[in-house]
Amino acid sequence: MRCERWQIYQQNFPNQTNLAKIWEITRKRAQNIPLQYLLGYAWFYGYQFIVGKGVLIPRPETEILVEKVLREKNTMKVLEIGTGSGAIAIILKKKHPQWQLTASDNSAAALQFAEQNIKLHQIELQLVKSDLFTKINGKFDIIVSNPPYISSKDYKKLPAEIKLHEPAQALIAGERGLEFYKKILKNAKEHLTKNGVIYFEIGEEQADDITRLACDYRKVEIYKDLNGRDRVVRIER
């Protein structure tokens, strides 16, 4: 019995090559490099996504945004602005294959990761390199975005692993964190169908500001995350 147990322990114990990899990851993690970058992937909505230096790591909070969008009916065309790793657009397409998805980003590095993830999940959607709406044509039933929304002041308070390694341009949005909401809302009506809607992920203290920014839209709804914080806004044209 003891010999059998020892053989089982030997089979399950990491070999020298794997031990070396574990120690290397541990050493780099101690330097505040995000674990997802070290592993090369992150989990989002129950699926694996390839990530690395140059693309924002998808967060669990953003799953609330996806859940709300997935409930929309009578939808065919969807645009995601600032797709990053492509996680949001890919999940929407996987859950609603009939939807026509266009995903845009202004970062060439981010789009490379999005392209890898599209191939990984074996789906079809259109990727566009665009600064917001500059290269976007046509109208959409839904525009969804998790834009940069961290203020310059709050960015300084973020953990070192975020500030030192994740792309600042995917996080910072001016003095109050509202820069991208303003730009998107200003131009979105030109790209929305008659009954089109916008979905944003927002910071927990931004609901009132965004409601004011959307004053010329028909309806604004705010949804909370699992911690009771304002997290998602739905805006009807």
C-alpha positions as a Markdown table, in Angstrom:
| # | Residue | x | y | z |
|---|---|---|---|---|
| 1 | Met | 0.0 | 0.0 | 0.0 |
| 2 | Arg | 2.8 | 2.4 | 0.9 |
| 3 | Cys | 4.6 | 1.7 | -2.4 |
| 4 | Glu | 1.4 | 2.3 | -4.3 |
| 5 | Arg | 0.8 | 5.7 | -2.6 |
| 6 | Trp | 4.4 | 6.7 | -3.3 |
| 7 | Gln | 4.0 | 5.9 | -7.0 |
| 8 | Ile | 0.8 | 8.1 | -7.0 |
| 9 | Tyr | 2.7 | 10.9 | -5.3 |
| 10 | Gln | 5.5 | 10.7 | -7.8 |
| 11 | Gln | 3.1 | 10.8 | -10.8 |
| 12 | Asn | 1.4 | 13.9 | -9.4 |
| 13 | Phe | 4.5 | 15.8 | -8.4 |
| 14 | Pro | 5.8 | 18.4 | -10.9 |
| 15 | Asn | 8.9 | 17.5 | -12.8 |
| 16 | Gln | 12.0 | 19.7 | -12.9 |
| 17 | Thr | 10.9 | 21.6 | -16.0 |
| 18 | Asn | 7.5 | 22.4 | -14.6 |
| 19 | Leu | 9.0 | 23.4 | -11.2 |
| 20 | Ala | 11.3 | 25.8 | -13.0 |
| 21 | Lys | 8.3 | 27.4 | -14.8 |
| 22 | Ile | 6.4 | 27.7 | -11.5 |
| 23 | Trp | 9.3 | 29.4 | -9.8 |
| 24 | Glu | 9.7 | 31.8 | -12.8 |
| 25 | Ile | 6.1 | 32.7 | -12.7 |
| 26 | Thr | 6.3 | 33.2 | -8.9 |
| 27 | Arg | 9.4 | 35.5 | -9.3 |
| 28 | Lys | 7.7 | 37.6 | -11.9 |
| 29 | Arg | 4.4 | 37.8 | -10.0 |
| 30 | Ala | 6.4 | 39.2 | -7.1 |
| 31 | Gln | 7.4 | 42.1 | -9.5 |
| 32 | Asn | 3.7 | 43.0 | -9.8 |
| 33 | Ile | 3.2 | 41.5 | -13.3 |
| 34 | Pro | -0.4 | 40.4 | -13.6 |
| 35 | Leu | -0.9 | 36.6 | -13.3 |
| 36 | Gln | -3.0 | 36.6 | -16.4 |
| 37 | Tyr | -0.1 | 38.1 | -18.4 |
| 38 | Leu | 2.2 | 35.4 | -17.0 |
| 39 | Leu | -0.2 | 32.6 | -17.8 |
| 40 | Gly | -1.1 | 34.1 | -21.2 |
| 41 | Tyr | -4.9 | 33.9 | -20.6 |
| 42 | Ala | -7.8 | 35.2 | -18.5 |
| 43 | Trp | -11.2 | 33.8 | -17.8 |
| 44 | Phe | -14.3 | 35.8 | -18.7 |
| 45 | Tyr | -17.9 | 34.6 | -18.7 |
| 46 | Gly | -16.7 | 31.0 | -18.3 |
| 47 | Tyr | -14.4 | 31.2 | -21.3 |
| 48 | Gln | -10.6 | 31.5 | -21.8 |
| 49 | Phe | -9.2 | 34.5 | -23.6 |
| 50 | Ile | -5.7 | 35.1 | -24.7 |
| 51 | Val | -4.2 | 38.3 | -23.1 |
| 52 | Gly | -0.8 | 39.8 | -22.7 |
| 53 | Lys | 1.1 | 43.1 | -22.6 |
| 54 | Gly | -0.8 | 45.8 | -24.5 |
| 55 | Val | -4.3 | 44.7 | -23.8 |
| 56 | Leu | -6.6 | 45.2 | -20.8 |
| 57 | Ile | -7.4 | 42.1 | -18.8 |
| 58 | Pro | -11.2 | 41.5 | -18.8 |
| 59 | Arg | -12.8 | 41.9 | -15.4 |
| 60 | Pro | -15.6 | 39.9 | -13.7 |
| 61 | Glu | -17.6 | 43.2 | -13.3 |
| 62 | Thr | -17.9 | 43.5 | -17.1 |
| 63 | Glu | -19.9 | 40.2 | -17.2 |
| 64 | Ile | -22.8 | 42.3 | -15.9 |
| 65 | Leu | -22.6 | 44.4 | -19.0 |
| 66 | Val | -22.6 | 41.3 | -21.2 |
| 67 | Glu | -25.6 | 39.8 | -19.3 |
| 68 | Lys | -27.7 | 43.0 | -19.9 |
| 69 | Val | -26.9 | 43.2 | -23.6 |
| 70 | Leu | -27.7 | 39.5 | -24.1 |
| 71 | Arg | -31.3 | 40.2 | -22.9 |
| 72 | Glu | -32.0 | 42.5 | -25.8 |
| 73 | Lys | -34.6 | 41.4 | -28.3 |
| 74 | Asn | -35.2 | 42.3 | -32.0 |
| 75 | Thr | -31.4 | 42.8 | -32.4 |
| 76 | Met | -29.4 | 42.0 | -35.5 |
| 77 | Lys | -26.5 | 44.5 | -35.7 |
| 78 | Val | -24.2 | 45.3 | -32.8 |
| 79 | Leu | -21.2 | 47.5 | -32.6 |
| 80 | Glu | -18.6 | 47.3 | -29.8 |
| 81 | Ile | -16.4 | 50.3 | -29.3 |
| 82 | Gly | -13.0 | 49.6 | -27.6 |
| 83 | Thr | -13.1 | 45.8 | -27.9 |
| 84 | Gly | -9.6 | 45.2 | -26.4 |
| 85 | Ser | -9.2 | 41.4 | -26.2 |
| 86 | Gly | -12.5 | 41.0 | -28.0 |
| 87 | Ala | -14.1 | 39.3 | -25.0 |
| 88 | Ile | -17.4 | 41.1 | -25.0 |
| 89 | Ala | -18.0 | 40.9 | -28.7 |
| 90 | Ile | -17.0 | 37.2 | -28.8 |
| 91 | Ile | -19.4 | 36.2 | -26.0 |
| 92 | Leu | -22.3 | 38.1 | -27.6 |
| 93 | Lys | -21.6 | 36.3 | -30.9 |
| 94 | Lys | -21.3 | 32.9 | -29.2 |
| 95 | Lys | -24.6 | 33.4 | -27.3 |
| 96 | His | -26.5 | 35.0 | -30.3 |
| 97 | Pro | -24.9 | 33.6 | -33.5 |
| 98 | Gln | -27.5 | 35.4 | -35.6 |
| 99 | Trp | -26.3 | 38.8 | -34.5 |
| 100 | Gln | -24.0 | 40.7 | -36.8 |
| 101 | Leu | -21.0 | 41.9 | -34.7 |
| 102 | Thr | -18.6 | 44.7 | -35.5 |
| 103 | Ala | -15.8 | 45.3 | -32.9 |
| 104 | Ser | -13.5 | 48.3 | -33.1 |
| 105 | Asp | -10.4 | 49.5 | -31.3 |
| 106 | Asn | -7.8 | 52.2 | -31.9 |
| 107 | Ser | -5.0 | 50.0 | -30.5 |
| 108 | Ala | -3.2 | 47.8 | -33.0 |
| 109 | Ala | -1.8 | 45.7 | -30.2 |
| 110 | Ala | -5.3 | 45.1 | -28.8 |
| 111 | Leu | -6.7 | 44.1 | -32.2 |
| 112 | Gln | -4.0 | 41.5 | -32.5 |
| 113 | Phe | -5.2 | 39.9 | -29.3 |
| 114 | Ala | -8.8 | 40.2 | -30.5 |
| 115 | Glu | -8.0 | 38.4 | -33.7 |
| 116 | Gln | -6.3 | 35.6 | -31.8 |
| 117 | Asn | -9.3 | 35.2 | -29.6 |
| 118 | Ile | -11.7 | 35.2 | -32.6 |
| 119 | Lys | -9.7 | 32.3 | -34.1 |
| 120 | Leu | -9.5 | 30.5 | -30.7 |
| 121 | His | -13.3 | 30.6 | -30.3 |
| 122 | Gln | -13.9 | 29.9 | -34.0 |
| 123 | Ile | -16.5 | 32.6 | -34.7 |
| 124 | Glu | -16.9 | 35.3 | -37.3 |
| 125 | Leu | -17.1 | 39.0 | -36.6 |
| 126 | Gln | -15.8 | 42.1 | -38.2 |
| 127 | Leu | -12.8 | 43.8 | -36.6 |
| 128 | Val | -12.1 | 47.5 | -37.4 |
| 129 | Lys | -9.2 | 49.7 | -36.4 |
| 130 | Ser | -11.1 | 52.9 | -35.6 |
| 131 | Asp | -10.8 | 55.9 | -33.2 |
| 132 | Leu | -14.4 | 55.7 | -31.9 |
| 133 | Phe | -16.7 | 56.3 | -35.0 |
| 134 | Thr | -14.1 | 57.5 | -37.5 |
| 135 | Lys | -14.0 | 54.3 | -39.5 |
| 136 | Ile | -17.5 | 53.0 | -38.7 |
| 137 | Asn | -20.1 | 52.8 | -41.3 |
| 138 | Gly | -23.8 | 52.0 | -41.1 |
| 139 | Lys | -26.3 | 51.9 | -38.3 |
| 140 | Phe | -26.6 | 49.4 | -35.3 |
| 141 | Asp | -29.4 | 48.2 | -33.0 |
| 142 | Ile | -26.9 | 48.2 | -30.1 |
| 143 | Ile | -23.7 | 50.1 | -29.4 |
| 144 | Val | -21.9 | 48.6 | -26.4 |
| 145 | Ser | -18.7 | 49.9 | -24.8 |
| 146 | Asn | -16.6 | 49.4 | -21.8 |
| 147 | Pro | -14.5 | 52.6 | -22.4 |
| 148 | Pro | -11.7 | 54.0 | -20.3 |
| 149 | Tyr | -13.4 | 55.7 | -17.4 |
| 150 | Ile | -10.7 | 56.2 | -14.7 |
| 151 | Ser | -10.0 | 59.8 | -13.8 |
| 152 | Ser | -6.4 | 61.1 | -13.9 |
| 153 | Lys | -6.5 | 61.5 | -10.1 |
| 154 | Asp | -8.0 | 58.0 | -9.4 |
| 155 | Tyr | -5.5 | 56.4 | -11.8 |
| 156 | Lys | -2.6 | 57.3 | -9.4 |
| 157 | Lys | -4.3 | 55.3 | -6.7 |
| 158 | Leu | -4.6 | 52.1 | -8.7 |
| 159 | Pro | -2.5 | 49.0 | -7.7 |
| 160 | Ala | 1.0 | 48.8 | -9.1 |
| 161 | Glu | 0.3 | 45.8 | -11.2 |
| 162 | Ile | -2.3 | 47.8 | -13.2 |
| 163 | Lys | -0.4 | 51.1 | -13.5 |
| 164 | Leu | 2.9 | 49.4 | -14.4 |
| 165 | His | 1.7 | 46.8 | -16.8 |
| 166 | Glu | -1.8 | 47.3 | -18.3 |
| 167 | Pro | -2.2 | 49.9 | -21.0 |
| 168 | Ala | -3.0 | 53.4 | -19.6 |
| 169 | Gln | -4.9 | 54.4 | -22.7 |
| 170 | Ala | -7.5 | 51.7 | -22.0 |
| 171 | Leu | -8.0 | 53.1 | -18.5 |
| 172 | Ile | -7.6 | 56.9 | -18.2 |
| 173 | Ala | -10.3 | 59.2 | -19.5 |
| 174 | Gly | -9.4 | 62.8 | -18.6 |
| 175 | Glu | -9.8 | 64.7 | -15.4 |
| 176 | Arg | -13.2 | 63.2 | -14.4 |
| 177 | Gly | -13.2 | 59.9 | -16.3 |
| 178 | Leu | -16.0 | 61.1 | -18.7 |
| 179 | Glu | -14.1 | 61.9 | -21.8 |
| 180 | Phe | -15.1 | 58.9 | -23.9 |
| 181 | Tyr | -18.7 | 58.8 | -22.7 |
| 182 | Lys | -19.1 | 62.4 | -24.0 |
| 183 | Lys | -17.5 | 61.6 | -27.4 |
| 184 | Ile | -19.6 | 58.5 | -27.9 |
| 185 | Leu | -22.9 | 60.0 | -26.9 |
| 186 | Lys | -22.2 | 63.1 | -29.1 |
| 187 | Asn | -21.9 | 60.9 | -32.2 |
| 188 | Ala | -23.8 | 57.7 | -31.4 |
| 189 | Lys | -27.2 | 58.8 | -32.8 |
| 190 | Glu | -25.8 | 58.9 | -36.3 |
| 191 | His | -25.0 | 55.2 | -36.0 |
| 192 | Leu | -28.1 | 53.9 | -34.1 |
| 193 | Thr | -31.3 | 52.6 | -35.7 |
| 194 | Lys | -34.6 | 54.2 | -34.8 |
| 195 | Asn | -35.0 | 52.2 | -31.6 |
| 196 | Gly | -31.3 | 51.6 | -31.0 |
| 197 | Val | -29.7 | 51.5 | -27.5 |
| 198 | Ile | -26.3 | 52.2 | -26.0 |
| 199 | Tyr | -24.8 | 50.1 | -23.2 |
| 200 | Phe | -21.9 | 51.4 | -21.1 |
| 201 | Glu | -19.9 | 50.0 | -18.3 |
| 202 | Ile | -19.4 | 52.9 | -15.8 |
| 203 | Gly | -17.6 | 53.8 | -12.6 |
| 204 | Glu | -19.5 | 53.5 | -9.4 |
| 205 | Glu | -19.8 | 57.3 | -9.0 |
| 206 | Gln | -20.5 | 58.2 | -12.6 |
| 207 | Ala | -24.2 | 57.4 | -13.0 |
| 208 | Asp | -25.5 | 61.0 | -12.4 |
| 209 | Asp | -22.9 | 62.5 | -14.7 |
| 210 | Ile | -23.7 | 60.1 | -17.5 |
| 211 | Thr | -27.4 | 60.6 | -17.1 |
| 212 | Arg | -26.9 | 64.4 | -17.6 |
| 213 | Leu | -24.7 | 63.8 | -20.6 |
| 214 | Ala | -27.5 | 61.7 | -22.1 |
| 215 | Cys | -30.2 | 64.3 | -21.5 |
| 216 | Asp | -31.2 | 64.5 | -25.2 |
| 217 | Tyr | -31.7 | 60.7 | -25.3 |
| 218 | Arg | -35.1 | 59.2 | -24.6 |
| 219 | Lys | -34.4 | 57.0 | -21.6 |
| 220 | Val | -31.6 | 56.2 | -19.2 |
| 221 | Glu | -31.5 | 53.1 | -16.9 |
| 222 | Ile | -28.8 | 52.2 | -14.4 |
| 223 | Tyr | -28.0 | 48.7 | -13.3 |
| 224 | Lys | -25.9 | 47.7 | -10.2 |
| 225 | Asp | -23.3 | 45.0 | -10.0 |
| 226 | Leu | -23.3 | 42.1 | -7.4 |
| 227 | Asn | -21.7 | 44.5 | -4.9 |
| 228 | Gly | -24.6 | 47.0 | -5.2 |
| 229 | Arg | -22.5 | 49.5 | -7.1 |
| 230 | Asp | -23.7 | 51.3 | -10.2 |
| 231 | Arg | -22.0 | 49.4 | -13.0 |
| 232 | Val | -24.0 | 49.5 | -16.3 |
| 233 | Val | -26.1 | 52.1 | -18.0 |
| 234 | Arg | -28.6 | 51.5 | -20.8 |
| 235 | Ile | -29.5 | 54.5 | -23.0 |
| 236 | Glu | -32.4 | 54.5 | -25.5 |
| 237 | Arg | -32.1 | 56.7 | -28.5 |
